[in-house]
Amino acid sequence: MTPEYYADLYKRYATYARNYPGAPLKKIASGANAGDYRWTEVLMKNVPRNQMWG
C-alpha cells in the first residue's frame, strides 16, 4: 500500500467516524514500516491535523 493511498483511506475514515457529545474519538493513523520517513512525510502532508489525533 502506498502512503498516498493510505492517506486517502484514512481521510475517508476520519470523515465518517465523527465525534459525538460526551464521546470524542481519538483517530490514530498507522505508522511507517521501520525507517520509512517518506511514509510519515506523505501522511502528515495529506491528512489535515484536525482529522488525526496520533
C-alpha positions, 0 to 999 in steps of 0.5 A: 500500500502506498502512503498516498493511498493510505492517506486517502483511506484514512481521510475517508475514515476520519470523515465518517467516524465523527465525534459525538457529545460526551464521546470524542474519538481519538483517530490514530493513523498507522505508522511507517514500516521501520525507517520509512520517513517518506511514509510519515512525510506523505501522511502528515502532508495529506491528512489535515491535523484536525482529522488525526489525533496520533 
